[in-house]
């Protein structure tokens, strides 16, 4: 549901609605759309708003792209999380698809590049580990080593997806160690 529902202006707002409105007002101030005095007045109005009509009044005059940025941010986080988590079932192809469909410079594109890089690097490491462990280690040790590698991959993939869904910055430790990037994560 949008922050301000024009069809039901009398609906009461909750703390989460007020918090989103204060974030929108803070963003507008940072962009130079509001001065300090107006920001203080609007924040006060947003925090004391009881209905969607009251909340809409605190956001009046701001362009739609500023008012709807919160929805875009949440959508970006969802597709970024999907990019990471899709690798559980599709390996590099899920992150690659999200990267291809995402807007250059968006959160989705950056996170899908991170997910692709991690999946490709971990796939190469898994293959090298399997070859080395299979030829150099006793048979009894190979299975636990491979299981540990698989559990690490699974955990890091899930953590990456959860952090992306929450909109939190996180860099996978595997991609920190290996300084190679298959896809440009700068948004180009």
Beta strands, then each sheet from edge to edge (+ up, - down):
end
